[in-house]
Amino acid sequence: MFGRLLRPARSVPIVLRNVERSYSVASSLRTFARASANRPELTKQTPGVFVRFSSSSSSSKGAESVVTGEPVSGFNKEDEEDGPATAEDVARIMRDLGETPVDVTKDRAAQMEAMDDPEFKLEDAEEMIKEELIEETETATGPAEKRDFQAETRKLLDIVAHSLYSDRKVFIREIVSNASDALEKLRYKQLTNNDQISDSDLPLEIKISVDKEKGLFIIQDTGIGMTEAELVENLGTIAHSGSKQFLNELTDDKGVSKDGIIGQFGVGFYSTFMVGNKVRVYTRSSQPGHKGYRWESDGSGSYDISEAEGVQRGTKIIIELKDDSKEFSELGKVRTIVSDMSNFVSYPVSINGDLVNTVKAIWTMPKNEVTEEMHAGFYRFISGDYQDYTYMYQFNTDVPIEIKSLFYIPSYHSEKLGMGQTEPGVSLYCRKVLIQNNVKKILPEWMRFVKGVVDSADIPLNLSRELLQDSTLIARMRDLFGDKIVREIAKQAKKDPAKYSKWYKDFGSFVREGIVTEPGNRERIATLVRYESSKKNAGELVGMQDYVDRALPDQDMIYFITAPSRAVADESPYMEAFREKDIEVLYMYEELDEIVMQHLGEFGKKRVVHISSSEANLHKDTPESTDEKHLDLAKWMAESLGKDVVKDVKISTRLTKAPVGIVDPTSVGMRRMLQMIDSDRASKIPPQTLEINPSHPILTKLNSVRADQPDVAQRVTRQLLENALISAGLCEDPRTMLERINLLLEDALTRGDK
């Protein structure tokens, strides 16, 4: 039987992982065929092997199993008079080896024997092994008893079927969640009283079957099942207190009640009527001695219930799909939905015989049990990003609510390519069942680059699990997660500054956005910003805390300059006084950095100021010049330029090399923002305050010629202002000064001729 199908060369060990013990041999063979598609050496004529399940994989929670193909003495039945191996032979050999025999139906055995043909090709295994569809083998016995739904249940059925859910595919999530709950209840019962469970050898698993030809969707679990009384209570009535009040609130003008919590009323089953014309349920309690039952309804106003034979422990739901819901009988679509919504259910979930949930919910595992390889695989799964993540942070808490979370900080984002704003990358789960992808409220907006999961059974949701409720609690969680992630990134940055600097060059814009948009956590977020510094070489980045730690004892400010490049910053006239006093200045090359610093305000109890501001005057204690010639020059320049150009012209106490400078210039970043609002107003530079260095040769000469050569003096004065505006980054179009410069050159050459 299996001898001819699995014929690996002796030198080729075969280990197929992620195959559950509960699977039939057919599933194992299908997996083997896939793994062997490009392995011609596996078809060599070598001693036969059979599929062996590792005895270490008997965990009821579906631990990883190992399937090995290995030569077995006496299994090459083709050389024996008995003929090909049968299912009984397989069971006997497995028992001899201390393994639990795999149940193979006679039909399946016949299929295997048919494969024992010299012409059989390994790549045909997928085609020959038919999909494992769940059949309706149960039969009702005796007359069916018709019962009416409770009034509240009828109302709820109508709401669920027509208006509660915005997307019909969520019925799959609901019934898979119910199946998982049933298995969890049984597992707990096994731990406490295994002797009181029927069919105790049945594996704990969930099977889904879709049949496009018949238009069926079937789900079966081997969980705790239901007695007749439980069947009536769970599917015929709403047994929980407060349900009437809830229904009243659900249908009044206020819309969905904020008190509606996931699973509170057990309405998930009724979502099957969104897609089904008729729904049948077969169930048998795990309590020994109980009969099986069949429940059937079209969702109108009543249901039929009867005893049934051939019902195994657990629950089977058969949905006859509506014409407009036949898409849910398509294997590919259902596989995608289950993978998206129920991939992390604790128990094996198979669709038509193939295991779907192969990725583990590693956020629920102890940190020391999760390997780097597991993190890498999980990150690729949730993000679709095949580049490595940069940082990982896992956070769990039980107070005030139970939360398990896992976050990844990527090494790449698409916003820098101009592809639009990144969608939030954190998904919300409730007990490993997906509630919502790309949740916008669970992290601060600026952290939209973060990928991960948040899992909690305590997060308030509305009844359909689709909307977060209790905005106060969600806001607190948002702040908590945001603060925790910032602290973790800061810790990693301190541990490996070079690695962080590389990450920051790509993600710094998000951090700066956080300072602007998160007023309650600005200083914490500011620990993440990095800038070049006058004290460091080009390319080296420093943090705000680094600056504070190096500040002079009596320094009460953090100084920065905005410039398009380091060379421009170095040559700025505003830097003169800071070099003279050996005070560090942060270099910022983005126009919006100045707005970021304005929002930050202070860090480490030190004010953050631009070196061009009046606050940054390191010589403010130096008295201004009282020389009448200097004062007259300043007055003349102010009158010459006009009040629409300058607010005032002052004698500078800080300029030593430059002739002039603008004090408190309008932020370049602010002007950019104003341009987006009103381009006409923003294009006009408002009157500025001009400081002059009267001892500079240009100013000295200007003062001496302004009476005799007023036209030249006017042009020089205007050009000095333009030069100051350029230094302040306020010159939008230098072409406007070309004519003036040409005239000044002409004046200079004319004087040379004279």
C-alpha positions in Angstrom: 0.0 0.0 0.0 2.4 2.7 1.2 5.5 0.9 0.1 5.4 2.0 -3.5 4.3 5.5 -2.8 7.0 6.5 -0.4 10.3 5.3 -1.8 13.1 7.6 -0.6 16.7 6.7 -1.3 18.5 5.4 1.8 20.7 8.5 1.7 17.8 10.9 1.7 16.2 11.4 5.2 12.7 12.8 5.0 11.2 14.9 7.8 8.0 16.7 7.1 7.0 19.1 9.8 3.7 20.9 10.7 1.7 17.8 10.0 -0.8 17.2 12.8 -1.2 13.8 14.4 -4.9 13.9 13.9 -4.6 14.0 10.1 -5.4 11.0 8.0 -2.6 9.4 6.1 -3.9 11.0 2.9 -3.0 14.5 4.2 0.5 13.3 5.0 0.9 11.8 1.6 -0.3 15.0 0.0 2.2 17.0 2.0 4.9 14.5 1.1 4.0 14.8 -2.6 4.4 18.6 -2.5 7.7 18.4 -0.7 9.0 15.9 -3.2 7.8 17.5 -6.4 11.3 18.5 -7.4 13.1 15.6 -5.8 13.5 12.9 -8.5 15.8 10.9 -6.3 12.8 10.1 -4.1 11.3 7.9 -6.7 14.2 5.4 -6.8 13.4 1.8 -6.3 14.4 1.3 -2.7 13.0 -0.5 0.3 9.5 0.6 1.1 8.7 3.0 3.9 5.6 4.0 5.7 4.3 7.2 7.3 5.1 7.2 10.9 3.7 9.8 13.4 6.0 10.8 16.2 4.7 9.7 19.6 5.9 12.9 21.1 3.2 14.8 19.3 0.2 13.7 21.2 -0.6 17.1 22.8 -4.2 17.8 22.7 -3.4 21.4 21.7 -2.0 20.3 18.4 1.8 20.4 19.0 4.1 20.1 16.1 4.2 16.5 14.7 6.9 14.9 12.8 6.2 12.5 9.9 9.1 10.4 8.8 9.6 8.1 5.9 11.9 5.3 6.9 12.6 1.8 5.8 10.7 -0.8 7.7 11.7 -4.5 7.8 9.1 -6.8 6.5 6.9 -4.0 5.0 7.8 -4.6 1.4 4.7 -6.6 0.9 5.2 -7.0 -2.9 7.7 -9.8 -2.1 5.2 -11.7 0.1 2.5 -14.0 -0.9 -0.1 -11.9 0.9 -0.1 -9.3 -1.8 0.0 -5.5 -1.3 -0.1 -4.1 2.2 -3.4 -3.2 3.6 -4.6 -0.7 6.2 -4.6 -3.5 8.8 -0.9 -4.2 8.0 -0.1 -0.5 8.6 -2.0 -0.6 11.9 -0.2 -3.8 13.0 3.3 -2.4 12.3 2.5 0.9 14.0 1.3 -1.0 17.1 4.5 -3.0 17.0 6.5 0.2 17.1 4.5 1.6 19.9 2.6 4.1 17.7 -1.1 4.8 17.6 -2.6 3.4 14.4 -3.9 5.9 11.9 -7.5 5.2 11.0 -7.8 4.6 7.3 -11.2 3.8 5.8 -11.7 0.9 3.4 -12.2 3.4 0.6 -8.9 5.1 1.5 -7.2 1.8 1.7 -8.5 0.9 -1.7 -7.1 4.2 -3.0 -3.7 3.4 -1.5 -3.7 -0.1 -3.1 -4.5 1.4 -6.4 -1.4 3.5 -6.0 0.7 0.4 -5.7 1.2 0.3 -9.4 4.5 0.4 -11.3 3.2 3.1 -13.5 2.3 5.4 -10.6 4.1 8.7 -10.5 4.8 10.5 -7.2 3.7 13.9 -8.7 0.2 12.4 -9.3 -0.4 11.9 -5.5 -2.1 15.3 -5.1 -4.5 14.5 -7.9 -5.2 10.9 -6.8 -5.8 11.7 -3.1 -9.1 13.4 -3.2 -9.9 16.3 -1.0 -11.3 15.2 2.4 -14.8 16.5 2.4 -16.9 16.1 5.6 -19.9 14.0 4.8 -23.3 14.2 6.4 -23.3 10.6 7.7 -25.6 11.2 10.7 -29.2 10.3 10.5 -32.2 11.6 12.5 -34.1 9.0 14.4 -37.7 9.4 15.4 -40.0 12.4 14.7 -38.7 15.9 14.8 -40.1 18.3 17.4 -40.8 21.8 16.1 -40.2 24.6 18.5 -40.5 28.3 18.2 -37.6 30.6 18.9 -37.9 32.8 21.9 -39.2 36.3 20.9 -35.9 38.0 21.7 -34.1 35.3 19.7 -36.2 36.0 16.7 -35.5 39.7 16.9 -31.8 39.0 17.3 -31.8 36.6 14.4 -33.2 39.3 12.2 -30.7 41.9 13.4 -27.7 39.5 13.0 -28.8 38.3 9.5 -29.5 41.7 8.1 -27.8 44.6 9.8 -25.3 43.7 12.6 -22.3 42.7 10.5 -20.9 44.9 7.7 -19.1 42.0 6.1 -20.7 38.5 5.7 -17.4 36.7 5.8 -17.2 37.2 9.6 -19.6 34.3 10.1 -16.5 32.1 9.5 -14.7 33.9 12.3 -17.6 33.5 14.6 -18.2 29.8 14.2 -14.5 29.0 14.3 -14.3 30.9 17.5 -17.2 29.0 18.9 -15.5 25.7 17.9 -12.3 26.8 19.6 -14.2 27.7 22.7 -15.8 24.2 22.7 -12.4 22.6 22.4 -11.0 24.7 25.2 -13.8 23.8 27.5 -13.2 20.1 26.7 -9.5 20.5 27.3 -10.2 22.0 30.7 -12.5 19.1 31.5 -9.9 16.6 30.4 -7.4 18.1 32.8 -9.9 17.8 35.7 -11.8 14.6 35.0 -10.7 12.7 31.9 -12.6 9.6 32.9 -15.9 11.4 32.4 -15.4 12.2 28.7 -16.8 10.2 25.8 -14.5 9.3 22.9 -11.5 10.4 24.9 -9.2 9.2 22.1 -10.6 11.8 19.6 -8.0 14.5 18.8 -9.0 18.1 19.6 -9.4 19.7 16.2 -11.6 21.8 13.9 -12.4 20.6 10.4 -13.9 22.7 7.7 -15.3 21.4 4.4 -16.5 23.3 1.4 -18.3 21.7 -1.5 -18.9 24.0 -4.5 -21.0 21.5 -6.4 -23.5 21.1 -3.5 -23.1 24.7 -2.2 -22.2 23.5 1.3 -20.1 25.0 4.1 -19.5 22.5 6.9 -17.5 22.9 10.1 -17.0 20.2 12.7 -15.2 20.3 16.1 -14.4 17.5 18.6 -15.1 19.8 21.5 -17.5 19.6 24.5 -20.7 19.2 22.5 -24.2 19.8 23.8 -26.9 17.9 25.5 -30.5 18.3 24.3 -31.1 20.9 27.0 -28.0 22.8 26.2 -28.9 22.7 22.5 -32.2 24.3 23.2 -30.8 26.8 25.6 -27.8 27.8 23.4 -29.5 27.9 20.0 -33.2 28.5 20.8 -33.1 31.2 23.5 -30.9 33.9 24.8 -30.2 32.6 28.2 -28.0 35.5 29.5 -29.4 38.1 31.9 -29.8 41.6 30.5 -30.4 40.4 26.9 -33.8 42.0 26.6 -32.4 45.4 27.7 -29.6 44.9 25.3 -31.9 44.2 22.4 -34.0 47.3 23.3 -30.9 49.4 23.2 -29.7 47.7 20.0 -32.9 48.7 18.1 -33.5 52.2 19.6 -32.4 55.4 18.1 -29.1 55.3 19.9 -27.8 52.5 17.7 -25.5 49.8 19.0 -25.1 49.8 22.8 -21.7 50.6 24.2 -22.3 47.8 26.7 -22.2 45.2 24.0 -19.1 43.0 24.5 -17.7 40.3 22.3 -19.3 37.0 23.0 -21.5 38.3 25.8 -24.7 37.1 24.3 -23.3 34.2 22.2 -24.8 35.5 19.0 -22.0 34.3 16.8 -23.8 31.2 15.7 -26.7 33.2 14.3 -24.4 34.9 11.8 -24.6 31.7 9.8 -28.1 32.8 8.7 -26.5 35.7 6.8 -25.3 33.2 4.2 -27.4 30.1 4.8 -30.9 29.2 3.6 -30.9 26.4 6.1 -28.6 25.4 8.9 -28.3 21.9 10.4 -26.4 21.2 13.6 -25.4 17.7 14.8 -24.0 17.5 18.3 -23.2 15.0 21.1 -22.1 15.9 24.6 -18.8 14.8 25.9 -20.6 13.4 28.9 -20.7 9.6 28.6 -24.0 8.1 27.8 -25.6 11.0 26.1 -27.3 10.7 22.8 -26.6 12.7 19.6 -29.1 15.3 18.4 -29.9 17.1 15.2 -31.1 20.8 15.2 -32.3 22.4 12.0 -33.7 25.8 11.0 -34.1 28.2 8.1 -33.8 31.2 10.5 -37.4 32.3 10.1 -39.2 31.7 13.4 -38.8 28.1 14.5 -36.5 25.1 14.5 -36.7 21.3 14.5 -34.9 19.1 17.0 -34.6 15.3 17.0 -32.4 12.5 18.2 -29.7 11.4 15.7 -27.4 8.4 15.2 -23.8 8.4 14.0 -23.0 11.6 15.8 -19.5 11.9 17.2 -18.5 13.9 20.2 -18.6 17.6 19.5 -20.6 19.7 17.1 -21.0 19.7 13.3 -22.7 22.7 11.5 -23.9 22.2 7.9 -24.8 25.4 6.1 -26.8 25.3 2.8 -25.6 28.5 1.2 -27.8 31.1 -0.3 -27.4 31.8 -4.0 -25.7 35.1 -3.3 -23.3 33.4 -0.8 -22.0 30.5 -2.9 -18.6 32.2 -2.8 -18.2 30.7 0.6 -18.1 27.2 -0.9 -14.9 28.2 -2.9 -11.9 26.6 -1.3 -9.4 29.4 -2.1 -11.6 32.1 -0.7 -12.4 30.2 2.5 -8.8 29.3 3.0 -7.9 33.0 2.7 -10.6 34.1 5.2 -9.6 31.4 7.8 -5.9 32.3 7.4 -6.6 36.0 7.9 -9.1 35.7 10.8 -8.4 32.4 12.6 -4.8 31.6 11.8 -3.8 31.6 15.5 -6.6 29.5 17.0 -5.0 27.1 19.5 -6.2 24.0 17.8 -5.6 22.5 14.3 -7.9 24.0 11.7 -8.1 22.1 8.4 -10.0 22.9 5.2 -10.8 19.9 3.0 -8.1 18.0 4.7 -5.3 20.5 4.6 -4.0 22.3 7.7 -4.4 26.0 7.6 -3.2 27.5 10.8 0.5 26.6 10.6 1.7 29.9 12.2 1.8 29.9 15.9 0.5 32.7 18.1 3.9 33.4 19.5 2.7 36.5 21.4 1.0 34.1 23.8 4.1 32.1 24.4 6.7 32.7 27.1 9.4 35.0 25.7 12.2 32.5 26.4 10.4 29.9 24.2 10.3 32.1 21.1 13.3 31.8 18.9 14.7 34.5 16.5 13.7 32.3 13.6 10.1 32.2 14.9 10.0 36.0 15.2 11.4 36.4 11.7 8.8 34.1 10.3 5.9 35.7 12.2 7.0 39.2 11.2 7.0 38.2 7.6 3.6 36.7 8.0 1.9 39.7 9.6 3.7 42.4 7.6 4.3 40.9 4.2 7.8 42.4 4.5 10.7 40.1 3.5 13.3 42.4 5.0 14.3 41.9 8.6 12.7 44.0 11.3 15.0 46.3 13.3 13.5 46.0 16.8 11.0 43.8 18.6 9.0 44.5 21.8 6.7 42.2 23.7 4.5 43.6 26.4 2.0 41.6 28.6 0.0 42.8 31.6 -2.9 41.5 33.7 -3.9 44.7 35.4 -6.2 46.5 34.9 -7.1 44.3 31.9 -5.4 41.3 30.5 -3.3 42.2 27.4 -0.8 40.3 25.4 1.0 42.3 22.7 3.9 42.0 20.3 5.3 44.8 18.2 7.9 45.0 15.5 9.8 48.0 14.3 10.5 47.6 10.6 13.7 48.5 8.8 11.8 49.9 5.8 8.8 51.9 5.0 7.1 53.0 1.7 6.3 56.6 2.6 9.8 57.7 1.6 9.0 56.5 -1.9 6.0 58.9 -2.2 3.5 56.0 -2.1 1.2 57.8 0.3 0.7 57.4 4.0 1.4 54.0 5.5 -1.7 52.2 6.9 -1.5 51.2 10.6 0.1 47.8 10.9 -1.2 46.5 14.3 -4.1 44.0 14.4 -6.5 43.4 17.2 -7.2 39.9 18.4 -9.5 38.5 21.1 -8.2 35.1 22.4 -6.2 34.6 19.2 -9.1 35.3 16.9 -8.8 38.3 14.6 -11.2 41.2 15.4 -9.8 43.9 13.2 -6.8 44.5 10.9 -4.9 47.7 10.8 -6.5 49.2 13.9 -6.1 53.0 13.9 -6.8 53.7 17.6 -4.6 51.3 19.3 -1.3 53.2 18.7 -0.5 56.9 18.2 -0.9 58.0 14.6 2.8 58.7 14.2 3.6 55.0 15.0 1.7 53.7 11.9 5.0 52.1 10.8 4.8 49.6 13.7 3.7 46.1 12.9 2.3 43.7 15.5 -0.7 42.3 17.4 -2.6 43.2 20.5 -4.7 40.4 22.1 -7.2 40.9 24.9 -10.5 39.4 25.9 -11.2 42.5 27.9 -11.1 45.2 25.3 -14.7 46.6 25.0 -16.1 45.9 21.5 -19.6 46.2 20.1 -21.6 43.1 19.5 -20.4 42.6 16.0 -16.8 42.8 17.2 -16.2 45.4 14.5 -16.0 48.7 16.5 -14.0 49.5 19.5 -16.0 51.0 22.4 -15.1 52.9 25.6 -12.9 55.6 24.0 -11.4 56.5 27.4 -9.9 53.0 27.9 -8.7 52.8 24.3 -7.0 56.2 24.7 -5.3 55.0 27.8 -4.1 51.8 26.1 -2.9 53.9 23.1 -0.9 56.1 25.5 0.5 53.1 27.3 1.6 51.2 24.2 3.0 54.4 22.7 5.1 55.2 25.8 6.3 51.5 26.1 7.4 51.4 22.5 9.2 54.7 22.8 11.0 53.5 25.9 12.0 50.3 24.2 13.4 52.1 21.1 15.3 54.5 23.3 16.8 51.6 25.2 17.9 49.9 22.0 19.3 53.2 20.7 21.5 53.5 23.7 22.6 49.9 23.4 23.6 50.2 19.7 23.9 53.8 18.6 25.1 53.0 15.1 22.2 50.6 14.4 19.8 53.2 15.7 21.3 56.0 13.6 20.8 53.9 10.5 17.2 53.3 11.4 16.6 56.9 12.3 17.7 58.2 8.9 14.7 56.4 7.4 12.2 56.8 10.2 13.1 60.2 11.7 10.2 61.9 10.0 7.8 59.7 12.0 9.5 60.6 15.3 9.4 64.3 14.6 5.7 64.0 13.6 5.2 62.4 17.1 6.6 65.5 18.8 4.2 67.7 17.0 1.1 65.6 17.4 1.6 64.1 20.9 1.6 67.0 23.4 1.4 64.8 26.4 4.5 62.7 25.5 6.7 65.2 23.6 9.7 65.1 25.8 9.7 61.3 25.9 9.5 61.1 22.1 12.2 63.7 21.8 14.7 61.2 23.3 14.5 59.5 19.9 15.4 62.5 17.7 18.9 62.7 16.3 20.8 65.6 14.7 24.2 66.6 13.6 26.2 68.9 16.0 28.8 71.5 15.8 30.8 69.4 18.3 30.7 66.3 16.1 32.0 65.3 12.7 29.7 65.4 9.7 27.4 62.3 9.6 27.6 61.7 13.3 24.2 62.0 15.0 23.5 63.1 18.6 20.4 63.0 20.8 18.8 65.6 22.9 19.9 63.9 26.1 23.5 63.7 24.8 23.4 67.5 24.3 22.0 68.1 27.8 24.6 65.9 29.3 27.4 67.9 27.6 25.9 71.3 28.3 27.9 73.9 30.2 27.1 74.2 33.9 25.3 77.5 33.6 23.7 76.8 30.2 20.0 76.9 30.4 19.1 76.5 26.7 19.5 74.0 23.9 20.6 75.8 20.8 19.9 74.8 17.2 20.2 76.2 13.7 18.2 75.2 10.6 20.1 75.2 7.3 20.0 73.3 4.0 23.4 71.8 4.7 26.2 71.6 7.2 28.4 73.9 5.1 25.7 76.6 5.2 25.2 76.1 8.9 29.0 76.4 9.6 29.1 79.7 7.6 26.1 81.2 9.3 26.9 84.6 11.0 24.7 83.4 13.9 27.4 80.8 14.7 30.1 83.3 15.5 29.3 83.9 19.2 28.7 80.2 19.9 32.1 79.3 18.5 33.6 82.0 20.6 32.1 80.7 23.8 32.5 77.0 22.8 28.8 76.2 23.0 27.3 73.3 21.1 24.7 73.9 18.4 22.5 71.2 16.9 22.3 71.3 13.1 18.9 70.7 11.6 18.5 70.3 7.8 14.8 69.9 7.4 12.6 73.0 7.1 10.0 71.6 9.4 12.5 70.9 12.2 12.0 74.4 13.4 8.3 73.8 13.8 9.1 70.6 15.7 11.4 72.5 18.1 8.7 75.1 18.6 6.3 72.4 19.6 8.9 70.7 21.8 9.6 74.0 23.7 12.0 72.5 26.2 13.9 69.3 27.0 15.6 68.3 30.2 14.4 71.6 31.8 16.3 73.6 29.2 14.5 75.9 26.6 15.0 74.9 23.0 15.8 78.0 20.9 17.1 78.9 17.5 20.4 80.7 17.5 19.0 83.6 15.5 16.4 84.4 18.2 16.8 87.3 20.6 16.7 84.7 23.4 19.9 83.2 22.1 22.0 86.4 22.4 25.0 85.3 24.3 26.1 89.0 24.7 22.8 90.3 25.9 24.5 91.6 29.0 26.9 93.7 26.9 25.6 97.3 26.7 24.6 98.5 23.2 26.7 101.1 21.5 25.8 104.7 22.4 28.0 106.1 19.7 26.0 108.8 17.9 27.4 107.8 14.5 26.3 104.2 15.0 22.9 105.3 16.2 22.5 107.7 13.3 23.4 104.9 10.8 20.9 102.5 12.2 18.2 105.2 12.1 19.1 106.1 8.5 19.1 102.4 7.4 15.6 101.9 8.9 14.2 105.0 7.2 15.9 104.0 3.9 14.5 100.4 3.9 11.0 101.5 5.1 8.6 100.1 7.7 7.1 97.6 5.2 10.6 95.9 5.0 12.0 96.2 8.5 10.4 96.6 11.9 13.6 98.0 13.4 17.4 98.3 12.9 19.4 97.7 16.0 23.1 97.8 17.0 24.2 94.2 17.5 26.1 93.0 20.5 26.8 89.5 19.1 27.9 90.0 15.4 31.7 90.0 15.2 32.5 89.0 11.6 29.3 89.5 9.7 28.0 93.0 8.9 24.3 92.3 9.5 21.9 89.6 10.6 18.1 89.1 11.1 16.9 88.6 14.7 13.9 86.3 15.3 13.3 85.6 11.6 10.0 84.1 10.6 10.4 80.3 10.6 11.0 78.9 7.1 8.9 75.9 8.0 6.1 78.1 9.2 6.2 80.0 6.0 5.9 76.7 4.1 2.8 75.9 6.1 1.4 79.4 5.4 2.0 78.9 1.7 -0.1 75.8 1.7 -2.9 77.8 3.4 -2.6 81.2 1.5 0.2 81.3 -1.1 -0.2 85.0 -1.7 0.2 86.1 1.9 3.0 83.6 2.6 5.0 84.8 -0.4 5.4 88.2 1.2 8.1 88.3 3.8 6.9 90.2 6.8 9.0 93.1 8.2 12.0 91.8 10.1 14.4 93.1 12.8 17.8 93.8 11.4 20.9 93.9 13.6 24.0 95.7 12.3 27.7 95.4 13.2 28.7 99.1 12.9 32.4 98.3 13.3 32.4 96.1 10.1 34.3 97.8 7.2 31.2 97.7 5.0 29.1 99.5 7.6 31.9 102.0 8.3 32.2 102.9 4.6 28.4 103.0 4.2 28.2 105.5 7.0 30.8 107.7 5.3 29.3 107.7 1.8 25.5 107.8 2.6 25.5 111.6 2.5 27.6 112.1 -0.7 26.4 109.0 -2.7 22.8 108.4 -1.6 21.9 106.1 -4.5 24.9 103.8 -3.9 24.2 103.8 -0.2 20.6 102.9 -0.8 21.6 100.0 -3.0 24.2 98.7 -0.5 21.7 98.9 2.3 19.1 97.0 0.4 21.7 94.4 -0.6 22.9 94.0 3.0 19.3 93.3 4.0 19.0 90.7 1.2 22.2 89.1 2.4 20.8 88.9 5.9 17.6 87.3 4.6 19.6 84.7 2.7 21.5 83.8 5.9 18.2 83.5 7.7 16.8 81.3 4.9 14.2 83.8 3.9 15.2 84.6 0.3 12.8 82.9 -2.0 14.0 84.2 -5.3 17.5 85.5 -5.6 16.9 86.7 -9.2 15.2 89.7 -7.8 18.5 91.1 -6.6 20.4 90.6 -9.8 19.8 94.1 -11.2 20.9 95.7 -8.0 24.1 93.6 -7.9 24.9 94.6 -11.4 24.5 98.3 -10.5 26.7 97.8 -7.5 29.4 96.2 -9.7 29.1 99.0 -12.1 29.5 101.5 -9.2 32.6 99.7 -8.1 34.1 99.6 -11.5 33.3 103.2 -12.2 35.0 104.3 -9.0 38.0 102.2 -10.1 38.1 104.2 -13.4 38.0 107.4 -11.5 
